């Protein structure tokens, strides 16, 4: 019988790197950022001139038959913008470009957070399954031992029934633990943007827990977050549009 391959171990940094490369959510954010960059370049261009051509006295009756008596007028139109309009249009496009890029950065940070949470939940589910597997194995050994003692007349039959109930309960718990671990794995794989085959996670690759910093430290960082920067870009864009 061919031996089954051992699942690969996926550490947290690998999961995050895979998600940043393959996630469809980030792919859409990058596409919007590229489009906003192109719109910024277009906003700085002057309006295109328009060429017009008019033809009269052609394909009529009598002397106007054909094109010999044709009168053709050529014209060129160029929109002259009011002072400040082009500058404000550029500022609007720059603000939109900045907002979309900050939203992309926020989506990336959100994905890293979600991957870390999903990874931790899968690690916990795997550890719980491991413990229940051990309990189920022990319950099976106890059932076999009790059954042998009952057969030998050293234990009453009711003890065997109790052992069977304990084993059945442990098997139900193991089935539930397997389904939970599978669900957590599917959730992590979905966030990563694609199936990477069978794997297990390593709990010690998670960040080390530390004491929270003073609240003021977090408050001072809020203005530098992508979400706050995105709101600032929204305000600048609205002012330029006005």
N, C-alpha and C positions, 0 to 999 in steps of 0.2 A: 504493500500500500504506500502510495506517494505521500511524503510528509508535507503538511500544509505550511506555506511560507509564513513566517512570523510577521505580524503587522509592523509597519514602519512607525517610528516614534516622531511625532510632530511637536516641536517646541513652539512657544508662543511667538518668538521673533519670526520664525518661518511662516506661521499662519498669517501674521500681519503683512509680511512682505508679499506673500501670495495674493492676499486680498487687495493690496494697493495696486497690484499689477493686473488682476483679473476681474475685479468687482465691476459689474455693469453699472452700479450707481455712480462710481467714480468716473467710469467711461463717459457717461452722459454729462457729468460736471465738466470734464475736460473739453468735451465738444462745445459746450456753451461758452467756456472761457475762450476757446479759439475763435468762435464766432464773434464774441465781444471785441476781441483784439482786432479782427478784420473790420468791424464796424467803426472802431476808433480811427483806423487809417482812412476809411472812406469819409468820415466826418470832416477831416481837415482839407479835403479837396474842394476846389471852387466849383460852382455849378457849371455843368456842361453847356456850351453854346448850342443853339438849335438852328439848323439850316432849313429854309422853306423855299419851295419852287411853285410858281403859279403860271399857268399857260392859258391864254385867251385866243379867241378867233381861230380855232382849229376844228377840223372835221365838221364844218358847217355847210351852208348852201352857197352857191354862186362863187363869188371871189374868195370866200372863206373855206372853200373845199380844200382838204388836205392840210398841210402845215406851212404853205408858203407865206401866208399872211399872219402867221402865229406871232403873238406877243408874249414873251416869256420874262417873268420877273423873278429874280433871285433875291433872297433876303436872309440875313443872319440876325438872330436874337441872342442877347446875352443878359441873363439876370444879374443885376447889380444889387447885392445885399446891403441892407442898412448897417451902419457901423455897429460892431459888437455882436451881430447875429452869428457870424461864423465862429467867433471866439466862444460864445455860449454854447453853440452846437458841439464844438470840440470838448468843452467842459462836461456837457451832458454825456457824450460818448465815453470820455475818460472816467466819469463817475460810474457809468454802467459797466465799463470794463473792470474797474476796481471792485465794484460790488460782486460781479460774477466770480472774479478770482478769489475774493474773500469767502464767498459761499462755497467755492470748490475746496478751499482750505478747511472750512468748517466741516464739510462733508467728509473730508479725509480724517479729521480728528474724531468725528462721530463714529466713523467706521472702525478706527483703532479701538475706541472705547467699547463698541459693540462686540468686536472680535475678542477682546480681553474678557468681557463678561461671559460670552458664549464658551470660550475656552475654559474658564474657571468652572462653569456649570457642568461642562462635559467631564472635567477632571474629577469633580465631586461625584458625578453619576458613576464614573468608572470605579472610583474607590468604594462607593456604596455597593456596587455590583460585586466587587472582589470580596468584600466582607460577607455578603449574603451567600456567595458561592461557597465560602469556607463553612458557614453555618449549615448550608444544605448538605455539604459533604459530611459534616459531623452528625447531622440528623440521620443520614443514611447509615452511618456506622453504628449509631445508637440503635436504630431500628433493627439492623442485622444482629447486633449483640443481644437485644431483648428477645428477638424471635428465637435465637438459639437457646436462650435460657428457658423460654416458655416450652419449647420442644423437649428440653431436658427435664421439664417439670419443676424447675427452680423458681419460676415466676408465674403468677396467674395470667390467663389469656388477656385480661383487661389491660395489662401493661403493654402488650404488643399493640393493642388498639390505640393506646395513647401515643406510642412511638410512631405509628402510622399517621396519626393526625398531625403530629409535630413535623414529620417529613413532608406531608402534603402542604402544610402551611408554608414551610420553607421553600418548596418548589413554586408555589404561587408567588411568594415574595421575590424569588429569583426571576420569574417570568416578568414581573412588573419592573424589576430593576433593569432587565435587558431591554425592555421596550422604552424605558426612560432614557437609558444611555444611547439607544439608537436615535431617539428623537432629538437629543441634545447634539449628537454628531451631525445629523441632517441639518440642524439649525446653523451649526458652525460652517458646514460645507456650503450652504446657501449664501452666507455672508461672504465667504471667500471667493465666490463666483464660479465654482466648478468643482466637480468630483476629482479628488486626488488619489483615489484608491483607498484601500483599507489602512487605517492608522490608529494609533493610540496617542494620547496626550500625556505630557509630563508635568505634574503639578508643581515641581520645584523650579520650572521655568517662568512661573508667574512672578510679578513684582513683589518685592518684600514689603510687607505692611509696615507702615511707620506712623508715628503720632501725627495728628493733624497740626498744621501750622496755625499761628494766630489768624483770626478772621480778617484782620486788616491786610494781611499779605495777599489773601485771595481777592479782596476787594480792589486792591491797587492794580491787580493784573487784569481786571475785567475790561478796562478800556483798551487793552492790547489784544483782546481776543478777536478772531475773525468775525464773530457775530456783531460785536460792537463796531468794528471797522466797516462792516457792511451797512449798518444803520447810518453811519456818518456819510458814506457814499450816497445813500438814498437822499439824505438832506441836501447835499451838494447838487445832486442831479435835479431835485425839485426846484431849487433856487435858480439854477441855470435855465430850466424850462420856463419858469415864470418870467 
